[in-house]
């Protein structure tokens, strides 16, 4: 098999994984041309990634919820409510930020577990239970913010989570040195992980791409990481929001691909009855996934509140729909059992890139909603058609 035939075969087999990357590349290239390079400017890319952070965190949790064949509509207003509680603790109760953040994250776990109990133990459909929770949290958010409407947060450490950047340590040709080092470490880790994974497959006699295809993949992805690092380092470097989002993705990618828990989650999503018969505690997995979703909702609320430096009555509006859209665009299957957290992050960036590019072009908000809806519909249609072909 020659090089082009192998590349075509790999693309066809892995179209679900590669499709979103191709779509993101096309979107970015198109907007870069249409805006005369403004779209890929350091400031715009930095703002785009910061604005994606709180949705990307939700998308990671939503991915696992959809993988086990459920949905959680409460995450938006849950994030808004817990962000408001964090603002109250910091501004009105005087609780130090180092205690506030862990307390809010634990509160998120408790809230998520409650949803899990309703779904797994009581037997209420996830759509109904999470819809009820969404209404409850919306009312709770209005209740805690009704006196002032907006709760201002003046804690600089907390606000830095949404607006701050890693310290520079120095500059090289006008570029943030620490961000350059971080980008280099990410590239080295990516290359190491890919080589290790390839060696493991060879050891157990699995089929792997040729050395040429593998080398091109390493070079291509490393070049993208290096380019984004260069762009961000030319502005203020990596923001704390981006670092936190990357940490969440790294932790959840490890949990879902390298641990028994991850295998059990996908087993439950593929076939809950079969998973139960093999000894997997389906209820326990449901509790864990919803508890995780609650914790990430709390983290999303913290990032959003820190970004605005305040809690508002409308915080969390439509967050859940953006997270669901990011998960589906990122390759999560509506049938359950299929999807990667890394894909959902790309899905979140795709949706954010569409909004950013259309804003730069002056596209009306009505058209923006229609275009984003069309992209979501196209992603689900693509998923259905792919499953039919494999079936």
N, C-alpha and C positions, 0 to 999 in steps of 0.2 A: 504494500500500500504506500503510495507516494505521499508527500507532505500535504498537498492540498486535499487529497481524498481523506486522509486521517483527520485533518482539521474540520472538514465538512461533516464527517461521521461523528466527531466529538461534539460539535455544535448541535447536531440533530439529537443526539442522545441526551445532552445536558442543556437543552434549550430553555428549560424552566429556570435553571441557575444563571445561565449566561444572558438570557433575554433582558433582564432588568438592567444589567450593566451596559448592554448595548443601547437600551432606551435612554439611560442617564447620559451616556456619551453623546447621543444624537441631540438630546434636549439642550445640553450645555453648549455643544458646538453651534446649534441653531441660534440660541439666544446671544452667544458671543458675537456671531456674525451680524445679527440684527441690531445689536446695541453698540456696534463698533468697539467691542472689547470691554465695555463697561461691566458686563455681567461677570467676567472673570477677574475683575479688579480685586485687590486685596481686601478693601473695605467691604465690598459686597459679599464676597465669599465668607468672610469672617462673620458678618451679620446674618447671612443665610444659615450657617451652621449653628450659631447661637440661638436663632429663632427656631431651629429644628429640634434642639436638645430635649425640651420637655415633652414633645410629641414622640420623639424617637424612643425615649425611656418607656413611655406608655406602649409603644408598638412592640417592644421586646416582650413585655408581659402579655399583651394581647395575642401575640404569636402563639404562646403556649396554651392560652385559653382556647383559641380556635383549633389548635392541633388536637386537643382532647374533645373537640366537637361541641364546644360551648361558646358563649359570647358574654361580654360584660359591658353593659351600657352605662354603668354607674361611674366609670373611672373619671370622666370629665369633671363632674361636680364633686366627686370625692376628692379629686386633686384640688379643686378650688376651695372646698371646705377645710381640708387639712392645711392648705397654705394660709388660710385665714386664721386658723387656730395657732399656727406658728407665729403669725404676725401679732396676734393678741399676747402670746406668751412673751415675745420679745419686747413689745412696745408698752403693754399695759401691766403685765405681771412682773416684768424685769427678770425673767428667767434667762440665764446665760445661753448663748448660741450653742455651746458644746453639749448642753443638756437638752435644749429644744429640739435639735435635729434628731437625735436618737429616739426621743419620746414620740415625735411625729411619725417616724418610721415604724415604731412598734404599734402605734395606733392604727397605721395603715394595714399592718399584718392582721390585727384583730378584726378590723372591718372586712378585709378580704376573706378571712376564715369564716366569718359569719355568713357571707355570701355562699361560701363553699358548703357550709352545713345545710343551708336552705336547698341547695342543688343536689348534693350527694345523699344527705340523710333524710330530709323531708320529702324530696322528690319534686320540688317545684322546678319547672323549666327555667334554665338560666336566663332566657330572654325576659321572662316575667319577673323573676326575683331581682335581676339587675335593673329592670325598668322601675320597679318599686323603690329600690335603693337610690336610683338616680333622682327620683322625685323627693325622697327624704333628704338627700344631701343638698339638693337645690334649695329646699326650704330651710335647712340648717344654715346654709351659707347666707341666705337673706336675713336670717334671725341674728347671726353673730355680727353682721355688718350693717344692720338697720339703723343704728344710732348715728353713725358718722358717714355711712356709705362707702368710705374708703379708709383703710387702716394703714397709715404711713409707717414704714419700717426704716429706722435710722441706724441700725446696726451695720457697720461697714463690713465686718467679717461675713455676715449673712448675705448682704447685698453683692459681695464679691463673687458669690457662687453663680450669679446670673449676669454679672457685668465685668468681673475682674479677669485678669490674664496672668499666666505664669510669669514670674519675674524673669527678666532678660539675662541676668548674670554677665552680660556683655553683648557686644555687637560685632559681627563679621560682615564687612561690606554693606553695612546698614541693615543687616538681618539679625533677628533675635536669636542669640546663641543657644539658649536652653531649648527653644522650639526646634532648632536644627538638630540638636542632639537627640531630642525625643523622637523626631521623625526618622533619624538614622536607626535608632533602637527598634522602632516599629518595623522598618524594612528588614533589619537583621533577624528579628523574631519571625516575621512572615517567611523569609527564606528558610530558616531553620525548621519551622513547623512543616512547611511543604516538603522539604527533603526527608524529614523524619516520617511523615505520612507515606511518602512514596516508597521509602525503604521497608516500611512495615508491610505494605501491599506486596512488594516483591518477595519479601520473606515468606509470606503465606500464599505465594503464587497467584495473586490476583493480577488481572490485566492492568497495565499502566500505559500512559501515553509515551511516545518516543522521546528520547533525550532532547531532540530539537524542539518539539512542541512544548515540553516541560520548561526548557530554557526560555522560550519566548514568553510563556506565561509568567515566569518569575520576573523577567525584564520588564514586561508590560505593566504588571501590578506595582512593581517597585518604582517604576517611572511615574506612575500616577500619584503614589504616596509622596514621592520626592517633590513633584510639582506642586501638590497641595501644601506641603510643608513650606516650600519656597514662597508661595503666595501668602500664607499666614504669617510667616516669619518677617515678611516685608511690611506688615502692618503692626499689630501688637503681639503677634505670636499666638500660641494656643490659649484659648480661654479656659477657665475652670469648667464651664458648661461642657465644652468639647471633651475635656479630660475625663470628667465624670461619666459622660455618655460612653466614651470608649472603654472605661473600666467596667461599666454595666454590661456592655456587649461582650467583652472578653470573658467576664465571669460566667455569663449565661451561655456563651458559646462553649465554654469548657464543660459546664454542667450538662448541657444537652448532648454533647458529642463524646465525652470521655467518662461519664459516670453511669452507674446502674440506674440512678434516678432518671437520668435523661432517656435511657433506653425504655424504661417503664412508661414514661410520659408518651413516647411515640407509639409504644405497644398499645396503650389504652386508646390513643387516638385512632390507630389503624383498625382495631376491633376490640371494643370494651369487653364483650362476652368471652372472646378467646383469651384476652388478658386475664380476666377473672379466673378462668379455668386453669390457667398456668400458675396460679398462686399469687398474682399481683393484686394488691389491695387497691381496687379502683377508687374507693371512697377516699383513702389516704392521699392518693395522687391528686384527686380533685381538690381536697383541702389545701394541699401544698401549692398547686397552681393558682388557686384563687387567693391564697394568702400572699403569694409572690406578687400577684397583680395588685393587691392592696398596698403592699410596700412600695411598689414602683409608682403607684398613683400618688402616694405621699411624697416620694422623691420628685415627681413631676410638679406637684403643687409647690414644693420648696423652690425648685428652679424657676418656676413661673413667677412666684411672689418675689423672689430675689431679683429677677430681671426687671419687673415693674417697680421694685422697691416699695411695694404696697399690696394690700389685698383689697379686691373690689367685689361688688355684688355680681358681676358678670364673669368672674374668673371660672375657667373650666368649660365655658360654653362651646359645644361642638368638638371638644378635645377627643371624646370617644369615637366620633365619626372619622376624625383625622387619623387616629391610631388604627382603627379598623381598615381604613383605606390604605394606609402605609403597609399594613401586614399583607393584605391581598395583592397589592401592587408588587410587593417584595417576594411573591411566590408561594404564600401559604395557601393550601388547598381548602376549598369550602367543604370538602368531604372529610377533612380531618386526617391526622397522621402524617402530613407532609408540610414542611416549612422550616426555615432556618432564621435564627435571630439576626444573623448578618444580612440576610435578604431583606428583612423588615426595615433595617436601618437604611439600606439603599432605597427602599420604597418610600421612606420618610423624606429622604433627600430629594428623590424624584418629585414628590408632591410639593416640597418647599421650593425646588428649583422652578417648577411651573409657575408658582405664585410670584416668586421674585422676578423672573423674566418678564412675566406679563405686566407686573407693576412698573418695571423699567420702561416697557413699551407703551405704557398708558392705556392698557386694555381695561375696559370697564369691569366692575366687580360682578355684574350679571353674567358677562361672558366668561369670566374666570371660573365661576361656579359650574357653568355648563361644561366647560372644557375639562375641569378636574373630574366631574361626574363621568364624562365620556371616557377618560383615561381609566377610571376605576372599573367601569363596565367592560372595557376592552381587556383589562387584566383578568377579570373573572371569566369572560368568554374564552380567553386564551387557556385558562386553567381547565375549563370544562372540555375544550377541544383536545387538549393534550391528554387528558385522562381517557377520552373516548378512543384515541388512536392507540394508546397503550393497552386498552381493554380489548 
